[in-house]
Amino acid sequence: MTALQLNAEIYQSLGVLSQDENMLRRAANYLKRLASELTQESTLMTKDEFFSRVEEAEREIEQGKGIRMLPDESLDEFLRRVG
């Protein structure tokens, strides 16, 4: 099933639930929880993972693999240059 088809199915189900405010509220709360889980999963890391990434970045800088922003360079300019 494609994302478009899933979207259509969700909206169709919400249309049915819209007849009952309590059911619609339950659906909204459930969707908020799902969205919250997704954002937490993609951004959280353990302390060990964080410090491991910092150490790896420091090793890359020592090897000359680091990328620096130029003086007076905007963040947009920097991202275009390195992207």
N, C-alpha and C positions, 0 to 999 in steps of 0.2 A: 504494500500500500504506500503510495507516495505521500509526501508531506501535504500536498494540496488536498488529497483525498481525506487524510486524517483531519485536517483543518475543517473541511466540510462536515465530516462526521461529528466533530466536537460542536460546531455551531448548530447542527441539527439537534443534537442532544440538549444543548442549552436552550433551544427554542421550546422543547418539550418541558424542560424544567422551569422555564419562565412562568408557567402557570401556577407554580407553587413557590412562594417567596422563601420559605424555610429550606426547601430543596436547593434553590438557587444559591442561597447563602452558604449551604454546606459545600456545594460545588466550588464556589468562589474561594472558600477557606482551604479546600483541598488543593486547588490549583496554586494558591499562594504558597502553601507548604511545599509543593513540588518544585516551584520556581526557586524557592529559598534553598532547597537542598542542592539544586543544580548550581547555583551561584556559589554556595559554600564549598561544594566539592571541587570546583574548578579553581578556587583561589586559596584554599587552605593548604598548608604544608607543615610538617613537623619542624621543630627547632633544628634537628639534625639535618633534614633536607635543606633548610634555609642556609645553614652554615656550610654545608657541602657545596651548595651553588656559589656562595660567596668565595670559598676557597678555590673552586674551579675557575671563577672569573679572575681571581688574583693570579693564578698560574698562567692563564691566557695573556694577561697584561704583561707579566714577566717575559713571556715568549714573543712579545711584540704583536699579539693578535688583537689588542684593545683598540677601540675606536673612540676618538675624542671629538668633542664639539670644538669647532674653531672659535677663536675670539670674535665676539659680536655676531655670531651665527644664531639665528632663531631656532627654536625647537623644530618648527616645520621644515626649515631648510636642512637641518641636520637629518631628520627622518627621511627626507627625499634623497639626500646624498647617500645614506647608508642602506636605504631600503631597496 
